[in-house]
Amino acid sequence: MPGPQTHQGLPPELLANPEWQRACRQRDFAKVFHLVKVKAGIYPSRMAALCGMTPSRVGEIMSGRRGLAHIDVIERVADGLRIPGAMLGLAHRPWEIPSPARSRDRLPSRSARTSETFADTERETDAESHSDLDDLLTLADGRVTRSTLLALRSSVEDYWRRDDEHGGASLRPAVVGHLRYVTQMMRSVRAPLRRDLQSLAAELARLAGWAYFDARQYSTARTHFTQALRFSHGQDDYLFMANVLSCMSLQATYDGQPSDAVALACKAQDSARAAGGQPLVMSMLHMREAFAHATLRDAASCHQAIGRSRDAYEQARGQEGEAPSWIRYFDETKLIVDTGIALAKLGESERAEPLIAEGLRRETGAQQRGRAFHAFWLATAQLQQGKLDAACHSAGLALDLSASLDSPRVAGHVHEFHRRLAPYARETPVIAFEQRMREALG
């Protein structure tokens, strides 16, 4: 089938139509496609070509017999029909962001250069000139007030909320841009606002690292985590340093370096103890250590770390208000489900399954990415026990939840589980799950 085509864009009056905006907000693609046909004069066959679909599939969507859930397909529709990303709850689409204007006084290339090399040099020069312009504008703006800091902190909180609900991969450009903006402002202000900006820069660097980690771009993530450590070290913020080290420990576990993950988790615990050993923070850090030991298949050390995590959590009861805001996600539900995941990593699936299932039962609908991860781990524990029907059902939940996420980590887990089903390819529940995957991926 030919790839998606392009068109100039939808009529402004359609984009301003309240009915259209409501349909986009609700991702009611039957209504969206109907309005595109009626208000923009784009018929189903043309829509199919623009969105890289078959005409029959467009017809099924318009009749309500089929929906769109997977984020890749939704993005394809947004790009094909030129629907602004924000209307569908997506990040800005590439075609919405204007390209930097090119300077007209470029020096001609030397005859020895290839055209490709010259193009690369030209792009680099453009990037540098616009980088310099951004720096100048930021420095010229200059004034930093408490209101500025409040607005920036509000943005960071919103980023974390969106990360939790939709994944972090699409947040990267915005977060890195904000980080750069804050670090530029730090050059032109004095204490005490400089200290506040440095704290904010540390949080943005950690968020950038987390977003790249969620996108499975581990090298870039590590660079940002290291930057966050430097900012927090400059303020002797040992609790926050422990937080960053815990992120790096989790990434090392994912990146196939469990021994490094143990070392990072232990260093994080040392850093937290230097700040007084806040019990809720310690509980989370011991669980990160447990994950690393489980990956190493060191059952004794894993169980010990789980025990220390549970003890620290009990100590934290009644002191939740004293904990830093960034750790308050680690509640009893998270302790239960993470214990189950550590046990599943060890292969102790009979103990793991009820814990993960209980965590899923307790979690709210807003915790999309967490629920998708936990559904994957529940499916893993069930598959380890030979419960093929239950495992495919749980994996189907992970697949459904992943449809609204921009998280390559989650997508990677779903595909990993699919590969594990290869020995059971002829079994009915596996055939049904594969069909669901094909439909979700378009």
LOLUMZA-894515 format. One record per residue (C-alpha): x, y, z. Coordinates in nm, 4 decimals. Example, Ala and Ser with C-alpha at 12.3 -4.5 7.8 and 13.67 -1.06 7.14 Angstrom:
<kefis>
     east    north       up
   1.2300  -0.4500   0.7800
   1.3670  -0.1060   0.7140
</kefis>
This chain:
<kefis>
     east    north       up
   0.0000   0.0000   0.0000
   0.1427   0.3447  -0.0828
   0.2519   0.5633   0.2051
   0.0553   0.8628   0.3336
   0.0211   1.1631   0.1034
   0.0023   1.5278   0.2080
  -0.2362   1.8178   0.1609
  -0.2248   2.1869   0.2438
  -0.4347   2.1855   0.5601
  -0.7889   2.1986   0.6937
  -1.0074   2.5105   0.6605
  -0.9676   2.7556   0.9527
  -1.3438   2.7597   1.0066
  -1.3398   2.3850   1.0632
  -1.0531   2.4091   1.3129
  -1.2499   2.6762   1.5028
  -1.5739   2.4732   1.5019
  -1.6712   2.3709   1.8616
  -1.8128   2.0394   1.7382
  -1.4818   1.9637   1.5662
  -1.2792   2.0619   1.8707
  -1.4921   1.8416   2.0950
  -1.4572   1.5455   1.8568
  -1.0788   1.5876   1.8495
  -1.0562   1.6241   2.2251
  -1.2536   1.3008   2.2705
  -1.0660   1.1333   1.9829
  -1.4019   1.0532   1.8236
  -1.2608   0.9716   1.4807
  -1.5978   0.8747   1.3361
  -1.7059   1.2353   1.3922
  -1.3645   1.3744   1.2910
  -1.3704   1.1917   0.9569
  -1.7354   1.2899   0.8989
  -1.6570   1.6594   0.9562
  -1.3505   1.6400   0.7326
  -1.5720   1.5030   0.4575
  -1.8575   1.7538   0.5047
  -1.6645   2.0707   0.5966
  -1.3373   2.0197   0.4089
  -1.4661   1.8249   0.1095
  -1.2159   1.5426   0.1555
  -1.3812   1.2115   0.0706
  -1.3000   0.8752   0.2296
  -1.0809   0.7540  -0.0563
  -0.8700   1.0697  -0.0294
  -0.8585   1.0424   0.3515
  -0.7342   0.6872   0.3167
  -0.4516   0.7996   0.0888
  -0.3586   1.0877   0.3191
  -0.3540   0.8725   0.6324
  -0.1928   0.5614   0.4868
  -0.5049   0.3476   0.5359
  -0.7321   0.1433   0.3162
  -1.0637   0.3005   0.2103
  -1.2503   0.0135   0.3770
  -1.0850   0.0896   0.7091
  -1.1793   0.4582   0.6824
  -1.5365   0.3475   0.6103
  -1.5408   0.1233   0.9179
  -1.4167   0.4095   1.1353
  -1.6775   0.6501   0.9963
  -1.9556   0.3984   1.0602
  -1.8404   0.3437   1.4182
  -1.7551  -0.0229   1.3595
  -1.3882   0.0409   1.4277
  -1.1957   0.2849   1.6445
  -0.8472   0.4267   1.6568
  -0.6465   0.3736   1.9736
  -0.2799   0.3193   1.8944
  -0.0747   0.6382   1.9192
   0.1214   0.5674   1.5979
  -0.1989   0.5521   1.3930
  -0.3418   0.8641   1.5594
  -0.0215   1.0529   1.4767
  -0.0469   0.9310   1.1183
  -0.4012   1.0687   1.0940
  -0.2926   1.3998   1.2504
  -0.0081   1.4333   1.0012
  -0.2073   1.3185   0.6998
  -0.5051   1.5482   0.7609
  -0.2951   1.8281   0.9149
  -0.4794   1.8253   1.2476
  -0.2784   2.0315   1.5011
  -0.1260   1.7994   1.7606
  -0.2695   1.9844   2.0619
  -0.6243   1.9210   1.9395
  -0.5682   1.5459   1.9722
  -0.3647   1.5649   2.2920
  -0.0367   1.5112   2.1042
   0.2868   1.7048   2.1062
   0.3348   1.9655   1.8319
   0.3662   1.7852   1.5027
   0.6880   1.8445   1.3019
   0.5023   2.0346   1.0292
   0.3631   2.2787   1.2896
   0.7120   2.3975   1.3901
   0.8558   2.6457   1.1407
   1.2059   2.5774   1.0144
   1.4684   2.8404   1.1045
   1.5230   3.0935   0.8279
   1.8479   3.0366   0.6457
   2.1056   3.3128   0.6210
   2.1433   3.4415   0.2638
   2.5092   3.5309   0.2797
   2.6594   3.1822   0.2893
   3.0094   3.1417   0.1547
   3.0245   2.9156  -0.1510
   3.1618   2.5683  -0.0939
   3.5095   2.4842  -0.2033
   3.5286   2.2719  -0.5131
   3.6863   1.9893  -0.3130
   3.3799   1.9660  -0.0855
   3.1001   1.7314  -0.1685
   2.7516   1.8790  -0.1681
   2.6621   1.6503   0.1215
   2.9460   1.7816   0.3381
   2.8489   2.1394   0.2610
   2.4877   2.0692   0.3537
   2.5993   1.9264   0.6885
   2.8173   2.2319   0.7566
   2.5325   2.4640   0.6640
   2.2966   2.2910   0.9043
   2.5517   2.3115   1.1844
   2.6071   2.6829   1.1208
   2.2322   2.7444   1.1232
   2.2011   2.5629   1.4550
   2.4854   2.7646   1.6052
   2.3504   3.0995   1.4843
   2.0032   3.0302   1.6193
   2.1541   2.9006   1.9418
   2.3410   3.2314   1.9765
   2.0219   3.4229   1.9052
   1.8333   3.2294   2.1726
   2.1129   3.3051   2.4193
   2.1036   3.6763   2.3379
   1.7259   3.6962   2.3699
   1.7329   3.5158   2.7019
   2.0105   3.7353   2.8398
   1.8412   4.0501   2.7094
   1.5167   3.9529   2.8801
   1.7216   3.9243   3.1943
   1.4617   3.9871   3.4633
   1.3847   3.6896   3.6838
   1.1179   3.7277   3.9499
   0.9436   3.4963   4.1916
   0.6564   3.4872   3.9436
   0.8980   3.3587   3.6775
   1.0086   3.0789   3.9079
   0.6491   2.9935   3.9972
   0.5539   2.9681   3.6300
   0.8541   2.7483   3.5532
   0.7830   2.5170   3.8461
   0.4236   2.4888   3.7298
   0.5512   2.3821   3.3872
   0.7695   2.1132   3.5449
   0.4740   1.9779   3.7439
   0.2686   1.9676   3.4258
   0.5467   1.7810   3.2443
   0.5573   1.5152   3.5157
   0.1791   1.4769   3.5031
   0.1865   1.4365   3.1250
   0.4774   1.1943   3.1541
   0.2759   0.9796   3.3945
  -0.0361   0.9862   3.1776
   0.1107   0.9669   2.8276
   0.4800   0.8772   2.8510
   0.7857   1.0977   2.8281
   0.9225   1.0503   2.4769
   0.7271   1.3358   2.3147
   0.8144   1.5755   2.5993
   1.1855   1.5798   2.5182
   1.2067   1.8902   2.2938
   0.9997   2.1032   2.5315
   1.1833   1.9896   2.8452
   1.5292   2.0352   2.6929
   1.4258   2.3788   2.5675
   1.3096   2.4776   2.9142
   1.6313   2.3426   3.0648
   1.8391   2.5505   2.8275
   1.6308   2.8586   2.9017
   1.6821   2.8199   3.2772
   2.0565   2.7576   3.2516
   2.0899   3.0735   3.0406
   1.8993   3.2752   3.3001
   2.1315   3.1460   3.5723
   2.4162   3.3424   3.4134
   2.2495   3.6780   3.4629
   2.0957   3.6612   3.8123
   2.2353   3.6774   4.1612
   2.1615   3.4894   4.4801
   1.9127   3.3914   4.6144
   1.7259   3.3591   4.2846
   2.0270   3.1912   4.1276
   2.0053   2.9124   4.3827
   1.6361   2.8654   4.3087
   1.7102   2.8550   3.9356
   1.9837   2.5974   3.9925
   1.7368   2.3775   4.1812
   1.4905   2.4155   3.8966
   1.7618   2.3330   3.6415
   1.8439   2.0153   3.8362
   1.4814   1.9057   3.8224
   1.4542   1.9830   3.4509
   1.7750   1.7904   3.3815
   1.6391   1.4907   3.5726
   1.3112   1.5177   3.3808
   1.5026   1.5353   3.0509
   1.7020   1.2284   3.1524
   1.3833   1.0451   3.2419
   1.2175   1.1392   2.9113
   1.5156   1.0079   2.7121
   1.5206   0.6969   2.9313
   1.1533   0.6394   2.8521
   1.2475   0.6754   2.4851
   1.5212   0.4126   2.5403
   1.7935   0.6567   2.4385
   2.0144   0.5624   2.7287
   2.3322   0.7496   2.6417
   2.1536   1.0852   2.6128
   1.9555   1.0084   2.9274
   2.2782   0.9454   3.1184
   2.4163   1.2814   3.0023
   2.1140   1.4647   3.1446
   2.1154   1.2654   3.4678
   2.4818   1.3562   3.5134
   2.3939   1.7207   3.4545
   2.1218   1.6944   3.7209
   2.3752   1.5511   3.9652
   2.6105   1.8427   3.9065
   2.3373   2.0985   3.9682
   2.2168   1.9288   4.2869
   2.5723   1.8681   4.4122
   2.6375   2.2400   4.3867
   2.3576   2.2903   4.6384
   2.4480   1.9975   4.8654
   2.0981   1.8598   4.7993
   2.1782   1.5002   4.8906
   1.8179   1.3797   4.8835
   1.7751   1.4997   4.5280
   2.1095   1.3462   4.4324
   1.9768   1.0171   4.5703
   1.6718   1.0593   4.3489
   1.8851   1.1084   4.0364
   2.1088   0.8135   4.1265
   1.7989   0.5969   4.1678
   1.6907   0.6871   3.8137
   2.0362   0.5952   3.6876
   2.0161   0.2653   3.8761
   1.6856   0.1788   3.7106
   1.8273   0.2704   3.3703
   2.1330   0.0503   3.4298
   1.8974  -0.2387   3.5092
   1.7185  -0.1826   3.1764
   2.0477  -0.1370   2.9935
   2.1769  -0.4811   3.0923
   2.4186  -0.3539   3.3578
   2.2697  -0.4909   3.6816
   2.5993  -0.4775   3.8744
   2.6204  -0.1048   3.8006
   2.2562  -0.0768   3.9009
   2.3328  -0.2265   4.2444
   2.6266   0.0124   4.2923
   2.4162   0.3154   4.1926
   2.1295   0.2145   4.4215
   2.3681   0.1706   4.7143
   2.5325   0.5073   4.6420
   2.1855   0.6629   4.6333
   2.1129   0.5168   4.9761
   2.4383   0.6608   5.1107
   2.3463   1.0015   4.9713
   1.9993   0.9855   5.1287
   2.1473   0.8840   5.4647
   2.3737   1.1898   5.4500
   2.0542   1.3958   5.4377
   1.9002   1.2178   5.7356
   1.7746   0.8972   5.5763
   1.4167   1.0081   5.5006
   1.2304   0.6730   5.5332
   1.0026   0.6966   5.2280
   1.3008   0.7816   5.0083
   1.4956   0.4908   5.1599
   1.2058   0.2540   5.0926
   1.2099   0.3417   4.7219
   1.5894   0.3159   4.7020
   1.5939  -0.0306   4.8597
   1.3371  -0.1408   4.6010
   1.5604  -0.0156   4.3197
   1.8391  -0.2261   4.4691
   1.6021  -0.5249   4.4802
   1.5306  -0.4863   4.1062
   1.9033  -0.4967   4.0297
   1.9618  -0.8043   4.2474
   1.6644  -0.9766   4.0841
   1.8133  -0.9120   3.7404
   2.1364  -1.0705   3.8655
   1.9271  -1.3663   3.9915
   2.0645  -1.3091   4.3434
   1.7556  -1.4224   4.5321
   1.8977  -1.3810   4.8834
   2.0116  -1.0217   4.8266
   1.6857  -0.9387   4.6482
   1.4722  -1.0633   4.9361
   1.6864  -0.8737   5.1856
   1.6457  -0.5509   4.9892
   1.2683  -0.6064   4.9661
   1.2600  -0.6553   5.3444
   1.4525  -0.3319   5.4029
   1.2169  -0.1500   5.1658
   0.9134  -0.2779   5.3559
   1.0644  -0.1859   5.6943
   1.1501   0.1656   5.5782
   0.7981   0.2090   5.4427
   0.6490   0.1110   5.7793
   0.8771   0.3653   5.9432
   0.7503   0.6296   5.7000
   0.3838   0.5827   5.7953
   0.2469   0.9028   5.9393
   0.5457   1.1024   5.8080
   0.4329   1.1342   5.4452
   0.4015   1.5129   5.4770
   0.7715   1.5379   5.5632
   0.8826   1.3574   5.2480
   0.9946   1.5492   4.9357
   0.7175   1.5995   4.6824
   0.8965   1.3895   4.4177
   0.8799   1.0710   4.6303
   0.5130   1.0808   4.7252
   0.4231   0.8639   4.4263
   0.5821   0.5761   4.6209
   0.2756   0.4752   4.8210
   0.1601   0.1403   4.9556
   0.0231   0.0372   4.6159
   0.3601   0.1078   4.4535
   0.5407  -0.0891   4.7251
   0.3112  -0.3880   4.6679
   0.3366  -0.3906   4.2894
   0.7137  -0.3304   4.2853
   0.7601  -0.6196   4.5268
   0.5648  -0.8350   4.2833
   0.7790  -0.7197   3.9904
   1.1023  -0.7994   4.1759
   0.9701  -1.1474   4.2536
   0.8628  -1.1951   3.8905
   1.2140  -1.0994   3.7805
   1.3432  -1.3740   4.0103
   1.1005  -1.6231   3.8583
   0.8929  -1.6533   4.1783
   0.5757  -1.6079   3.9804
   0.3260  -1.7671   4.2193
   0.4128  -1.5084   4.4851
   0.4426  -1.2292   4.2317
   0.1069  -1.2660   4.0549
  -0.1325  -1.1730   4.3404
   0.0812  -0.8738   4.4385
   0.0902  -0.7269   4.0884
  -0.2802  -0.7983   4.0389
  -0.3595  -0.6172   4.3635
  -0.1503  -0.3193   4.2553
  -0.3359  -0.3020   3.9242
  -0.6689  -0.3205   4.1049
  -0.5780  -0.0245   4.3241
  -0.4281   0.2038   4.0584
  -0.6282   0.4872   3.9073
  -0.7042   0.5372   3.5408
  -0.4738   0.8414   3.5294
  -0.1704   0.6187   3.5907
  -0.1660   0.4978   3.2305
   0.1999   0.4134   3.1889
   0.2299   0.2495   3.5310
  -0.0761   0.0358   3.4638
   0.0629  -0.0675   3.1246
   0.3935  -0.1753   3.2836
   0.2187  -0.3619   3.5591
  -0.0149  -0.5392   3.3171
   0.2956  -0.6570   3.1290
   0.4526  -0.7901   3.4491
   0.1268  -0.9595   3.5481
   0.1217  -1.1281   3.2053
   0.4847  -1.2315   3.2588
   0.4112  -1.3888   3.5965
   0.1095  -1.5710   3.4523
   0.3055  -1.6981   3.1524
   0.5770  -1.8285   3.3838
   0.3078  -2.0463   3.5450
   0.1694  -2.1668   3.2128
  -0.1530  -1.9677   3.2452
  -0.1710  -1.8848   2.8765
  -0.5288  -1.7508   2.8681
  -0.4735  -1.5210   3.1657
  -0.1333  -1.4084   3.0369
  -0.2721  -1.3090   2.6958
  -0.5615  -1.1292   2.8629
  -0.3217  -0.9254   3.0806
  -0.0954  -0.8565   2.7836
  -0.4027  -0.7354   2.5937
  -0.4631  -0.4839   2.8731
  -0.1022  -0.3659   2.8419
  -0.1507  -0.3337   2.4660
  -0.4706  -0.1307   2.5075
  -0.3111   0.1012   2.7622
  -0.0029   0.1495   2.5445
  -0.2227   0.2869   2.2665
  -0.2518   0.6223   2.4461
   0.1152   0.6379   2.5435
   0.4248   0.7737   2.3764
   0.6614   0.5441   2.5631
   0.9014   0.3215   2.3697
   0.9762   0.1437   2.6990
   0.6145   0.0276   2.7248
   0.6010  -0.0615   2.3556
   0.9230  -0.2565   2.3974
   0.7744  -0.4608   2.6810
   0.4664  -0.5467   2.4758
   0.6803  -0.6635   2.1840
   0.9053  -0.8544   2.4243
   0.6039  -1.0431   2.5573
   0.4886  -1.1149   2.2035
   0.8255  -1.2765   2.1291
   0.7898  -1.4967   2.4365
   0.4674  -1.6334   2.2915
   0.6473  -1.7850   1.9908
   0.6427  -2.1424   2.1298
   0.2629  -2.1180   2.1654
   0.1926  -1.9609   1.8257
  -0.0828  -2.2107   1.7358
  -0.2740  -2.1750   2.0614
  -0.6094  -1.9932   2.0394
  -0.5378  -1.7159   2.2966
  -0.2056  -1.6383   2.1272
  -0.3699  -1.6162   1.7850
  -0.6289  -1.3771   1.9309
  -0.3588  -1.1635   2.0947
  -0.1625  -1.1406   1.7703
  -0.4774  -1.0271   1.5909
  -0.5246  -0.7533   1.8510
  -0.1654  -0.6432   1.7976
  -0.2146  -0.6217   1.4215
  -0.5283  -0.4137   1.4646
  -0.3662  -0.1834   1.7216
  -0.0627  -0.1208   1.5054
  -0.2694  -0.0485   1.1983
</kefis>
